[in-house]
Structure formats: C-alpha cells, structure tokens
Amino acid sequence: MSIDLQCPGCAKRFKVDEKFDGRRVNCPTCQTAFTISRPLQPAVDLADFNLLAAMERAAVVTQPSPKQSSPAINDDESRVAQFVGHAVEPDVSLPKEQLARIRIGLQLHYVAAVIYLLAIVLGSIGVAGAMIGTGAIVAASAGGPSGVSGPADGVKVRQGIGKGIAVGILSAAGIAMLVAFGVAWIAPIMDLVGSFFCLSLPVEHDCRWWVLASLVCRFMHPVVFGVLSFLAVSWELAVVAYVGCVIVVVGEWLLFMVGLQRFALFLKRSELHDEAAQIMGFGAALVLVSMLVPGMLTWLLTAGHWQWWLVFVFCGGLISYWLFRSNSLAFLTNVFWYGTGIGFLVQYSNFLGSLHNVRVKVR
C-alpha cells in the first residue's frame, strides 16, 4: 500500500511505499527535506465545510414554551416511550379544574391507604410486644428465663430485672396499639373526603355515578346498622343484622372500585382496568373473611353451638398445620402479608398512584 504525499516546498504530489513511513527524505524536485507520515484523516473538500456551515446557519432551534410543555411522564409511560422510540401522547382530555379535583381525591385515598397500613403495622407490633412482655413477666416470676433457682438474692435481682424489662415492653406495646387505634380513625375521614372529590370523575362510562352510589351506600351503613340492631331481638335476627351490615360495607367498596375501573377505561388504560378488577375481588374477599369469620365464631360460641365451634377451629387448625408443615416460612409470610391486609393495601396504593399519574391533556 502506498502513501500519498505533498511536498511542503513546491506542493508537488507523489506516492511512496508505506515501508518508508517515518523516514526523512528530500523532495526530488525542490530538494526540500520533510518526514514521510500517514495522513491522520482523509482529505475533505472545502465545499463540504461550506455546505455544513450554511446548513447550521439556516437551522432554527425551537424550545417548547411553558404552556406547551407536556405533563410529567411516569415510569410506566417512560418505559413505553423507550420501547416505541418516541413519547406517547395522551389520548383523552379533561378541564384543568376537574382534573385537579380528581387527582386530589385519588391522593386522599392514597394517603388513607398508607394510614391504614401504618395502623396495621403498629397494631401488629403492639400485639407482638404484648405477647413478649407477658412471657417475660411469667419467666421472671418463675425465677428467670431458664426457671432455674439460685441464691435468694440472685433470684430477686433477676426477677426485678426481668419484670422491669417486661414492663417496658408492655408499655411500648400499649403505646403502639393506642397510636394505631388513633391513626385508624383518621383514614375513614380521608376516605370520605376523597370520595367527595372523586365525584368530579367524568360522566363518560358512568364513572361519576358509581362513586355517587358508593357514597349513598356509605351513608346508609349507620342507618342499616341502627335499624337492624333495633329489630335484633333474638340471635337469629342479630345474625341477619350483622350480615346485612357486612353486605353494605362490601357493596360500598365494590361500587367505588367500579367507578375507578370505569375511569381507567375512560383513560384507555386497559392494564389499570384489569388491575382494578383484581383489587376489587381481593378487597371484597378480605372484608368478608375479616368480618364474617370472627362474627360467626363469636355467634357459635355465645349461642351454645360449641360443637360446631370446635369443628370449625379444628378444621382451620388442621389446614394451617398442613400448610405450615409444607413450607413454614412461606406460610407465615403469607399469613402476615395477606391475613393482616398489608399486601392488599400495598397493591391498592400502587394502583391509586398509577391512576393518579396517567397523563391527560388539559383543556
């Protein structure tokens, strides 16, 4: 391969073999000395630079104005934008004031779910602390954790230390349960206010009317409870009253979730529509289990049907033991995660956050 050269003295061009690269030679025409070297980059015609400069002068860089800037893109839509190669523009539009009220309502429901979650965690800590503190008191009264007696003075010292620790644990558990009880009263109020803000949902797909029906059902709950309690003059009527209250609570939840599901349909977000259906069933099952099972056990025991109470407890214990024996860690984790409602509240709050962050055109 040859190297193209140009004499710096007379500007004459000639070629040499690449094996002379790096050598110092004299021009055969003008005898100017110079070093042979490969060109660092290929020669470019000056016309190309002139054309590029003209294009840069003609280009106009436009910046979007603040009024034309698009809403923030959430994580889901940013992944979609990366997949399709461009930003995904919203397909639906709402008035600015209406959209603001809807988002305030969703935020209030989100905060209420977080408060419920905090109350459950604090309540669980309180129950666990009460059990540990009670066990510590029993162990201290028996002469120490191991129950082995020693010298009288040593036993008294260990008992005093153990009881002091137990009292501290019980006090912390009591405080946690009181805080959980107090916090739990805030969440229903925020839920109610959030539902009033959600009455601004669009009338398309009957979103607004489903939320309105849930509010009517919520205000009917104390009325139904009072009337049925007044008529409950026997155990049978008391059971009917309790089941009626449970049906009202479940109906209120289902109606509100149908409204949010229709809103997801209005936003053309099918994944949120399907997720709302899952959360709807999950929440209804959780309410039924948490209200019907304890109520049924209490009724069986107080009404004298202790045989059926024993059968129910025995079957539940047998199933729990079989599941625990199959996979103890997974069983305990699922009981805590789903039995306390923490798993449901986490999924519900994530759904509300995703619904809140959907991009909508403002008109």
N, C-alpha and C positions, 0 to 999 in steps of 0.2 A: 504494500500500500504506500502511496506517495503522499507527500505533504505539500500543500500549496503555499508558496512564499511570495512576498513582495519586498523588493529592496527598499529600505528606508531612504536611500540616497536618490536613486533615479526612478523609483516607483515601478520598475520592471518586474513582471510576474514570471515565475518559473516554478518547476516542480523538482523535488528531490526525493530520494527514497527515505522511508521512515527510519532506517537504521542510522541516519545522520542526525537524528533528533538530539538536540542539546549541544551539538558541535558549533564552534565559531568559525565562520567562513567569510570569504571576500566575494563581493558581487563581481561576476565576470565582465560586467560592462563598465561600472564606475569604480570598482575596487573598494567599495565601502564595506567595512567589516561589521558583521552582525551575527547573532546567535540564532540557529535554527530551532524553532519551537512550534509545537502544535497550537493551532488557534483554540482559545478557551471556549468559544461558542461560534456557531456558524455565522457567516456574514449575513446581515439583514439589510434589505434595501431601505434607503431613507424614505421612500414613498410610503412604506408600511407605517413608519412612525408618524408621518404627517397625517395619514388616514386615521390612525388611532387618536391622535390629538384632536382632530376635527370631530370625531365621534364623542369624545369626552366633553368638548365644549358644547355640543348640541344636546347632550343628555341633561335632563331635569330631574333632580331627586325630590320626590314629594314625600312629606311627612303627614301622617293622618292627624287631623285636628282632634282635640279632646272630645268634641261632640260626636265624632265619627268613630271613636275608638270602640272596639268590641268589648263585651264583658269578659271577665276573667274566665279562663278555661280551667276546669277541674282536672283531676288526674285521669279520670276515665276518658274524657274527651281529648286530652293531650296524647294518650296512647292511641286513640283512634286516628288523630291527626298524623301521628308518626307513621301509622300503618298505611293510610291512604296517600300520604305525601303532601297534604295541604290541610289548612284549618277547616273544621266543619262548622258551617254557618247554621245558626238556629233556624228552625222551620216555623216556629209559632211566635206570636207577639201578644203582648198584654200592655194595658196602660201602666204608666210608671207607678201611680199611687196604688193601683190594685196589686201589682207585683210586689210592692214594698209590704203591704199588709199580709199577703200570703206568706212571704218569707219570714215576717215577724212571727206569724202563727207557727210555722214549722220550727223556728228557733226555740219558741217557748215549749213546744212538745219535746224537742231535743233536750233542753235543759231539764224538763220534768223527768225524762227517762234517765238522765245522768243522776238526778237526785234520788230516784228510786234505787238505782244501782248503788249509790253511796249508802243509802239506808240499809240495804240488804247486806252489804259488806260489814258495816258497823254492827248490825244485829248479829251476824254470824260470829264476829269477833267477841261480842258480848256473851253469846251463848257458850262459845268455847272457853272463854275466860271464867265464866261461872262454873262450868264443869271442872276445870283445872283447879280453881280456888276451893271448891268443895272437896275435891280429892285431897288437896294439900292439908285442909283442916282435919280431915279424917286421919291422914297419915301422921300429922303432928300429934293428934290426941292419942295415937297408938304408940307414941314414943319415938317417932322419927320415920323417915321414908322406908326404912327396912323393917320397922317394927321390932327391932332387937333392943332390949332394955339394957341399960348400963348403970353406972353410978347415978344416984338420985340427982345430984347437982347437974351432971351432964345431960340427963334426960330432960330436966326442966329447961335448961338452956336451949336444947334442940327443939323442944316443944314451943318455947317462946319465939324462936327464930322462924320456925315453920308456920306458926299461926300469924306472925307478922307479915310474912310473905303472902300467905293465903288471903289475909285481909286486904293487902294491897292489890292482889289480882282481882278479888271480888269487887273492890271499889272501882278499879279501872273498867271491869266488865259492866258494872252498873252504869257508869258514866257513858260508855259506848252505847248501851241499849237506850238510855234516855235521849242521847243525841240522835240516834237512829229513829226513835219514835217522834221526836220533834221535827226532824227533817222530812219524815214521811208525810207530815201534814201539809208541807209546802207544795209538794208535787201535784196533788189533785187540783189545787188552786191554779197553778200554772197551766195544767192541762185544760182546765175550763176556759181560762182566758185565751189560750192558744186556739181552742176550737172556735171561739167567737171571731178571732182574726181570720181563721180559715173559712169563715162564711164568705170571704171575698174570692173564693175559688170561682173559676169561670162556670157559667151555666151550661156550657157545652158538655156533653156526656153526663149531664145531671150531677156534676161534681158537687156543686153547692148544696143541692137538695139532700144528698146523702149525709153530708155533715150536719145540716139542719135537723134531719131525722135523728141523728145520734145525740144532738143536744136536747131534743124533746125527750128522748129515751132517758137521758141522764137526769133531767128534772122530774121525770116520772118515777125514778127509783125510790126516793124517800116516800112518795105518796103510796106507791105499791107496797112498800115495806110496812108503812103505818097501817094501811087498811088490812093487809093480810095478817099482821100481828094482832090487830084488834079482833079479827074473826077467828084466830087460832085458839079455840077453847079446848082443844084436845091435841094429843100427839100427832094424829094424822093430819089435822089442819095446820099444825105447826110445820110439819114436813112440807106440806103444799106451799105454805108461805115462804119457807126458805128456798125451795126450788124455784118459785116464781121470782124471787129476788135475784137468784143466780141467772135465770133466763134474761132478766132485764139488763144485768151487767154485761153478759155475753153479747146480747143484741146491740147494746151501745157500742161495744168495741168493734163488732162486725160492720155496723153501719158507717162508723168513722173510717175504717180501713177501706171500705168500698169506695168512699169518697176520694181518698188518696190514690187508690188504684185507678179510678177514672181520671184523676188529674194526671197521673203518669201516662195514661192513654192519650189525653189531650196534648201532652208534651211530646208524643210519638217516641216514647222510651219504653220499648217492649220488655227490656230486661228488668226495669223497675216495676212494670206491671206484673210480671211473673213473681218477682221478689215480694211484692205486696201480698199476693195470694198465699205464699208460703208463710209469711209473718202473720197473716190473718188466721190461718189454721193453727199455727203454733201458739199464738196468744189465746185463742179460744180454748184449746186443749189445756193450757196451763191454768186458766181461770176455772175451768170445770173441775180439774183434778184438785186444785188447791182449795176450792170451796166445797165441793160435793163430798170428797173422801173424808176430811175431818168431820164434816157435819153428819155424814152417815154413821161414822164410828161413834160419835157422841150420842146420836139418837139410839143406836142399837144398845149401847151400854146403859143409858138412863131409862130406856123403856123396858128394860128387863130381858132383852133378847141377847143375853150374854153368850149363848151357844153360837149364834151367827157371828157375833163379835170375835170369838175365839177362832172360828173357821176363817174369817177374813184375815185376821192377824197372822194365823198360821200359814195360810197360802201366800200372803205377801212376804213373810219371813223366809219361806222355802224358796220362792223365786229369787229373792235378794241374795240368799246364800248361794244358790246355783250360779248366779251371775258373778258374785264376788269370788267364788272358787275358780271360775273360768278365767277371769282376768281382774284381779283385785284392784290394781292401780286404775285401770280404765273404768271400772265400776264406780269407785269412789270419786274419780274426777267427773264422770258424767252425772252422778247424783248431786254433787255440789254445783256443777256448771248449769245443769238444766233443772234440777229439783229446786234450787233457790231462785230461779228466774234470771240469773246473771247472763246466761247465754242468750236468752230471748231479748233482754234489754240491750245487749251489745249489738245484736243483729238489727233490732228496731231502730236504735240510734244511728247506726250506719246508713240504714235506709232513709231516714229523715235527712241526714246530711247530704246524701246523694241527690235526693229530690230537691233540696234547697239550692244546690249548686248547678242545677241544669241551666244552661244558657238560654235566655229568652230575649227576643227583640223587644225593645221598649218603644212604645209609640205615644 
